[in-house]
Amino acid sequence: MRRMIRSHGGRSIRRLTLSLCAAASVLVMAPGAAHAQVAPADLAGELEDGGGDAAQLRDFYASRGYRPLWITGGTVSPAASALLDLIRTSKFDGIKPKKAREGDLRKALERADDPTPENLLRAEIAASRALAAYVQQMRKAPRADMIYESPALAPGVPTTAAVLGMAAAAPSIDAFVRTMGWMHPWYAPLRQALAQDGLDDSSRQLLAANLERVRAIPAFQKGRYVLVDAAGARLTMMQDGQPVGTMRVVVGKPEMPTPMMAGFLRYAQLNPYWNIPPDLVKARIAPNVLGKGLRYLKAKGYQVLSGWDEDARVIDPARVDWQAIAAGAEDLRVRQLPGGDNFMGKVKFMFPNAQGIYLHDTPEKGLMKEDERQFSSGCVRLEDAPRLGRWLMGKPLPRAGKAVEQRVDLPVPVPVYITYLTAAPDANGQIAFRADPYNRDGLAPGAPRMASARR
């Protein structure tokens, strides 16, 4: 028997029972050979005591009847060696191998070359502990700055039981480790690109910067969310961790960049006003009024309001000092009525935020044909707003009618993440490199950049 009987009242009987069960089930026969196995009772006994993460391990294994995760047919799954390789190279994830139990896993797998029941048991537990530690450290690793509307939108640090539950729910533990299934699906391809030999310093810096940006996005094993890539000017609809639809978008121009941020899409507004940013009122509206007169405002459907409060009233534009507005000495709220050339189009999708960013329709569809689509004042203009609405609502958006800014709540809030990826996997699994219109990659002037991919 693997364990000695201890004289601690009823506990000695449990130890004896577990060991007898283990002895009865530790060997199973395959054609021509006997293969050592990790018996459920033996695993239960090993996890009965201990501090640290032992309770979490017990919770996980108890939920699956103490069946092993890493041991099949008397051998350790190749996934454990693949995990060790990832941990050994975890500098690419911004963490130290020691923090992810690299030594413990390496020694356990070396011992498992002699596949005794004891060695397999140690390898099983070491692999589970290492996976949990690695995932937890990755969630704590440096990531790009992102504005989160709520802490619930940021990547959280999962418990040991939660990590192992994700692994057990995957169709294959090998695929789960190989694709780094606890991360966004774009992470593993970028990491593989960074780990290859022969990269110059600027390419390594570029790939590392994009890995930090992807680390700021949760994996979302279940559920829906919207992902907007401002560098690629593209929106992707994600369902259960996989893309289910995509469309072109227009994002902020370099002097008015779209921020990296996350929020909850909560409702749509039909027939929206366009509240024009004050800098555009100064740069565009005021000079046109001074040059063309007040008829310019009426022709474009513009209204002047008394302020930014909800109860602000429409005022006579003749009372405004347009010279002061054009000079930037005063600010002014101007909005455009729905319909016609309204820059919001027919609908906007709201995720309330202090930055005043939202997703919206646009009448300027021609801009969607451009390869580089950084033309807006920061908001995200949609190639196909009705299609996004159908996906968010589960049905077509209702007809707007004539009422202004009709609110239509989503059935459930849907997360939206706006990121900035100058390197990301394309549809063929290859890494596409893009321009850096916002100059966020931090490369030295004149540093070589890998070729941009056309989108």
C-alpha positions in Angstrom: 0.0 0.0 0.0 1.1 3.5 -0.8 0.1 5.1 2.5 0.9 4.0 6.1 -2.1 3.6 8.4 -2.2 6.4 11.0 -3.8 6.0 14.4 -6.1 9.1 14.5 -9.4 7.7 15.3 -11.8 7.4 12.3 -9.2 8.9 9.9 -7.1 5.6 10.0 -10.1 3.7 8.7 -10.6 6.2 5.8 -6.9 5.9 4.9 -7.1 2.2 4.9 -10.2 2.2 2.8 -8.7 4.5 0.3 -5.5 2.5 0.0 -7.4 -0.7 -0.4 -9.6 0.8 -3.1 -6.5 2.2 -4.8 -4.8 -1.2 -4.7 -7.8 -2.8 -6.2 -8.0 -0.3 -9.1 -4.4 0.9 -9.7 -3.7 -1.5 -12.6 -5.8 -1.9 -15.7 -5.0 -4.3 -18.5 -4.5 -3.3 -22.1 -3.7 -5.8 -24.9 -0.3 -7.2 -24.1 0.6 -4.9 -21.2 -0.3 -3.6 -17.8 -0.6 0.1 -17.5 -0.3 2.0 -14.2 -3.2 4.3 -13.6 -4.0 7.1 -11.2 -6.9 5.6 -9.3 -9.7 8.0 -8.2 -9.5 6.7 -4.6 -5.7 7.3 -4.6 -6.1 10.8 -5.9 -8.8 11.5 -3.3 -6.5 10.3 -0.6 -3.6 12.4 -1.8 -5.8 15.6 -1.7 -7.4 14.9 1.6 -4.9 16.9 3.6 -2.7 19.9 2.8 -2.9 23.7 2.7 -2.6 26.2 0.0 -4.6 25.2 -3.0 -5.4 21.7 -1.8 -9.0 22.6 -1.0 -9.4 24.1 -4.5 -7.9 20.9 -6.0 -10.3 18.8 -3.9 -13.3 20.8 -5.1 -12.3 20.3 -8.7 -11.5 16.6 -8.6 -14.4 15.8 -6.4 -16.7 17.4 -9.0 -15.4 14.8 -11.6 -15.3 11.8 -9.3 -11.6 12.1 -8.8 -10.9 11.2 -12.4 -7.5 12.3 -13.6 -7.2 15.2 -16.1 -3.7 14.6 -17.4 -3.2 10.8 -17.2 -4.8 8.4 -19.7 -3.8 4.9 -20.6 -1.1 4.8 -18.0 0.8 7.8 -19.5 1.0 11.5 -19.0 -0.8 13.5 -21.7 1.4 15.4 -24.1 -0.5 18.5 -22.9 1.6 18.5 -19.7 4.8 18.7 -21.7 3.3 21.5 -23.9 2.3 23.3 -20.7 5.9 23.0 -19.4 7.2 24.5 -22.7 4.8 27.4 -22.3 5.9 28.0 -18.7 9.6 27.8 -19.6 9.0 30.6 -22.1 6.7 32.6 -20.0 8.9 35.7 -20.3 6.8 36.3 -23.4 3.8 36.6 -21.1 5.5 39.0 -18.8 5.9 36.5 -16.0 8.7 34.4 -14.4 8.7 30.6 -14.9 9.2 30.1 -11.1 5.9 31.8 -10.3 4.1 29.2 -12.5 5.7 26.2 -10.7 8.1 25.4 -13.5 10.5 23.4 -11.3 7.7 21.3 -9.7 6.2 20.4 -13.0 9.6 19.6 -14.7 10.6 17.3 -11.9 7.3 15.5 -11.8 7.3 14.9 -15.5 10.9 13.6 -15.3 9.8 11.1 -12.6 6.8 10.1 -14.7 9.2 8.6 -17.3 9.0 5.7 -14.9 5.2 5.4 -14.9 4.6 4.0 -11.4 1.3 4.9 -9.8 3.1 7.1 -7.4 4.9 9.0 -10.1 1.8 9.4 -12.3 -0.1 10.7 -9.3 2.6 13.3 -8.7 2.6 14.3 -12.3 -1.2 14.7 -12.3 -1.3 17.0 -9.4 1.8 18.9 -10.5 0.3 19.6 -13.9 -2.9 20.8 -12.4 -1.1 23.1 -10.0 1.2 24.5 -12.7 -1.7 25.2 -15.1 -3.6 27.1 -12.4 -0.5 29.0 -11.3 0.3 29.9 -14.9 -3.1 31.1 -15.8 -3.4 33.1 -12.5 0.0 34.7 -13.2 -0.9 35.6 -16.7 -4.0 37.4 -15.5 -1.8 39.4 -13.2 0.8 40.1 -15.9 1.4 43.6 -17.3 -1.3 44.6 -19.8 -2.1 47.6 -21.9 -3.9 50.5 -20.3 -7.7 50.3 -21.0 -10.5 52.3 -19.5 -13.0 49.9 -18.0 -16.5 51.1 -17.2 -16.7 48.5 -14.5 -14.2 46.2 -12.8 -16.4 43.3 -14.0 -15.1 44.0 -17.6 -11.4 43.6 -16.7 -9.7 40.2 -16.8 -10.1 38.6 -13.4 -7.8 36.2 -11.6 -9.6 32.8 -11.5 -9.5 30.3 -8.7 -7.6 27.1 -9.1 -10.9 25.2 -9.4 -12.1 27.6 -12.1 -9.0 27.2 -14.2 -9.2 23.4 -14.0 -12.9 23.5 -14.7 -12.2 25.4 -18.0 -9.6 22.8 -18.9 -11.9 19.9 -18.2 -14.7 21.5 -20.2 -12.6 21.8 -23.3 -13.0 19.1 -25.9 -9.3 18.2 -25.6 -6.8 19.1 -22.9 -4.1 19.1 -25.6 -5.9 21.7 -27.7 -6.7 23.7 -24.6 -3.1 24.0 -23.7 -1.8 24.4 -27.3 -4.3 27.2 -28.1 -4.0 28.7 -24.6 -7.7 28.4 -24.3 -7.9 30.5 -21.2 -6.9 33.6 -23.3 -8.5 35.5 -26.1 -8.1 33.3 -29.3 -5.8 35.9 -30.9 -3.3 35.5 -28.0 -1.6 32.2 -28.8 -0.8 33.0 -32.5 0.7 36.3 -31.5 2.8 34.6 -28.8 4.0 32.0 -31.2 5.1 34.8 -33.6 7.0 36.5 -30.8 8.7 33.2 -29.7 10.2 32.5 -33.1 13.9 32.9 -33.8 15.4 35.6 -35.9 13.1 38.6 -35.0 14.7 42.0 -34.9 14.2 44.2 -31.9 11.5 46.4 -33.4 9.4 43.3 -34.4 9.7 41.9 -30.9 8.7 45.2 -29.4 5.7 45.5 -31.7 4.5 41.9 -31.0 5.0 42.3 -27.3 3.0 45.5 -27.3 0.1 43.8 -29.0 0.2 40.8 -26.6 -0.2 43.3 -23.8 -3.3 44.7 -25.6 -4.8 41.3 -26.0 -4.1 40.5 -22.3 -6.4 43.4 -21.5 -9.4 41.5 -23.0 -11.0 38.6 -21.1 -11.3 35.2 -22.8 -15.1 35.0 -22.5 -15.5 31.2 -22.8 -19.3 31.8 -22.8 -21.5 34.6 -24.0 -21.3 37.5 -26.5 -19.3 40.6 -26.8 -18.3 43.2 -29.4 -14.6 43.8 -30.2 -13.5 46.9 -32.1 -9.9 47.1 -33.4 -9.1 50.7 -34.0 -5.8 50.0 -35.8 -7.5 47.6 -38.2 -10.7 49.7 -38.3 -12.9 46.5 -38.0 -15.6 45.3 -35.6 -16.0 41.6 -34.7 -19.0 40.0 -33.1 -17.8 37.3 -30.7 -19.9 34.4 -29.4 -18.5 31.8 -26.9 -15.0 32.9 -27.7 -15.2 32.6 -31.4 -15.9 35.3 -34.1 -19.4 35.0 -35.7 -19.4 38.1 -37.8 -17.3 41.1 -38.8 -17.7 44.5 -40.5 -15.6 47.5 -41.4 -15.8 50.6 -39.2 -14.4 54.2 -39.3 -12.6 55.2 -36.1 -10.9 58.3 -34.8 -8.4 60.3 -36.8 -4.8 60.4 -35.4 -5.4 63.9 -33.9 -8.6 62.6 -32.2 -7.9 58.9 -31.5 -10.4 56.4 -30.4 -9.4 55.4 -26.9 -8.9 51.8 -25.7 -11.9 51.2 -23.5 -14.5 48.7 -22.4 -18.2 49.2 -21.5 -21.6 47.6 -21.6 -23.8 48.2 -24.6 -27.1 48.9 -23.0 -29.5 50.5 -25.5 -30.0 51.8 -29.0 -31.2 55.2 -29.9 -33.2 55.6 -33.1 -33.3 58.9 -34.9 -30.5 60.3 -32.8 -29.2 63.8 -32.6 -25.6 64.4 -33.3 -24.1 66.5 -30.5 -21.1 68.1 -32.3 -17.9 68.1 -30.3 -16.9 71.7 -29.2 -13.6 71.5 -31.1 -15.6 70.8 -34.3 -18.0 73.6 -33.6 -14.9 75.9 -33.4 -13.1 74.4 -36.4 -16.0 73.9 -38.8 -19.4 75.3 -37.7 -18.3 78.8 -36.6 -16.2 79.5 -39.7 -19.0 78.4 -42.0 -21.5 80.6 -40.1 -19.1 83.6 -40.4 -18.7 82.9 -44.1 -22.2 81.9 -45.2 -24.4 83.4 -42.5 -27.0 81.8 -40.3 -28.7 80.1 -43.2 -25.8 77.6 -43.1 -27.1 76.3 -39.8 -30.7 75.8 -41.1 -29.5 74.1 -44.3 -27.5 71.6 -42.3 -30.2 71.0 -39.7 -28.1 72.4 -36.8 -29.5 73.8 -33.6 -27.8 75.9 -30.9 -28.5 75.0 -27.3 -28.1 76.9 -24.0 -25.8 74.3 -22.5 -25.0 70.6 -22.0 -27.6 69.8 -19.4 -30.5 67.5 -20.1 -32.9 70.4 -19.8 -30.9 72.7 -22.1 -33.1 74.8 -24.5 -32.8 75.7 -28.1 -31.6 79.3 -28.5 -31.5 81.9 -31.3 -28.1 81.5 -33.1 -28.2 85.3 -33.8 -27.4 85.8 -30.1 -24.1 83.9 -30.3 -20.8 85.6 -30.7 -19.5 83.4 -33.5 -16.2 85.3 -33.7 -15.5 84.2 -30.1 -16.5 80.6 -30.9 -14.2 80.5 -33.9 -11.3 81.9 -31.8 -11.9 79.3 -29.1 -12.6 82.0 -26.5 -16.0 80.4 -25.8 -17.6 76.9 -26.1 -21.0 76.3 -27.6 -23.3 73.3 -27.9 -24.6 72.6 -31.3 -26.5 69.5 -32.4 -27.7 68.2 -35.7 -31.3 67.1 -36.2 -32.0 63.5 -37.2 -32.3 62.5 -40.8 -30.6 63.7 -44.0 -26.9 64.2 -43.5 -26.9 63.6 -39.8 -23.5 62.0 -38.9 -25.2 59.5 -36.6 -27.3 58.0 -39.4 -30.4 56.2 -38.2 -29.2 54.6 -35.0 -26.5 54.8 -32.4 -25.6 52.1 -29.8 -24.9 53.5 -26.3 -22.4 52.3 -23.7 -22.4 55.3 -21.3 -18.9 56.6 -20.7 -17.2 59.8 -19.7 -15.3 59.9 -23.0 -18.5 60.4 -25.1 -17.7 57.4 -27.4 -20.4 55.2 -29.0 -21.1 53.1 -32.0 -23.3 54.6 -34.7 -24.6 54.4 -38.2 -23.2 56.8 -40.8 -24.4 58.3 -44.1 -20.8 58.4 -45.4 -20.6 54.8 -46.6 -17.9 55.6 -49.1 -15.3 55.9 -46.4 -15.7 52.2 -45.7 -14.0 51.5 -49.0 -10.8 53.0 -47.8 -8.0 50.7 -46.5 -7.1 53.1 -43.7 -10.3 54.2 -42.0 -9.3 56.7 -39.3 -11.6 59.6 -40.1 -14.0 60.2 -37.2 -13.8 62.4 -34.2 -13.3 59.4 -31.9 -16.6 57.5 -32.2 -17.0 54.3 -34.2 -19.0 54.5 -37.4 -20.6 51.2 -38.5 -20.6 49.7 -42.0 -23.9 47.9 -41.3 -25.6 49.2 -38.2 -28.9 47.2 -38.8 -26.9 43.9 -38.9 -25.2 44.8 -35.6 -28.6 45.7 -34.2 -30.1 42.4 -35.2 -27.3 40.5 -33.5 -27.5 42.6 -30.3 -31.3 42.5 -30.1 -31.9 39.0 -31.4 -34.3 40.5 -33.9 -34.4 43.5 -36.3 -34.5 47.0 -34.8 -38.0 48.4 -34.7 -39.1 51.1 -37.2 -38.1 54.5 -35.9 -41.1 56.6 -36.9 -40.8 60.3 -36.4 -39.9 60.6 -32.7 -36.4 61.8 -31.9 -33.9 59.7 -29.9 -36.2 56.7 -29.3 -34.6 54.4 -26.7 -34.6 50.7 -27.3 -33.0 48.7 -24.5 -31.0 45.6 -25.3 -32.5 42.3 -23.9 -29.2 42.0 -21.9 -26.2 44.4 -21.8 -23.4 43.2 -24.1 -19.8 44.0 -23.4 -17.9 46.0 -26.0 -14.1 46.3 -26.1 -12.2 48.8 -28.2 -8.6 47.8 -28.6 -5.7 48.7 -31.0 -3.9 45.9 -32.7 -1.1 46.6 -35.1 -0.5 42.9 -35.3 -3.2 40.2 -35.2 -4.1 36.9 -36.8 -5.9 37.1 -40.1 -8.6 34.7 -41.5 -5.8 32.3 -42.6 -4.1 32.2 -39.2 -1.2 34.3 -40.4 -0.1 37.4 -38.5 -1.2 40.6 -40.3 0.9 43.6 -39.6 -0.7 47.1 -39.8 0.2 50.7 -39.7 0.3 52.5 -36.4 -1.8 55.6 -37.1 -1.9 56.6 -33.4 1.8 56.0 -32.9 1.2 53.8 -29.9 3.8 51.0 -30.6 6.6 53.2 -29.3 9.1 52.2 -32.0 12.1 54.5 -32.4 11.9 56.9 -35.4 13.1 55.1 -38.5 12.8 51.6 -36.9 11.7 49.0 -39.5 8.1 47.9 -39.4 6.8 44.7 -40.8 4.6 45.1 -43.9 1.0 46.2 -43.4 -1.7 43.8 -44.5 -4.5 45.1 -46.6 -7.9 44.7 -45.0 
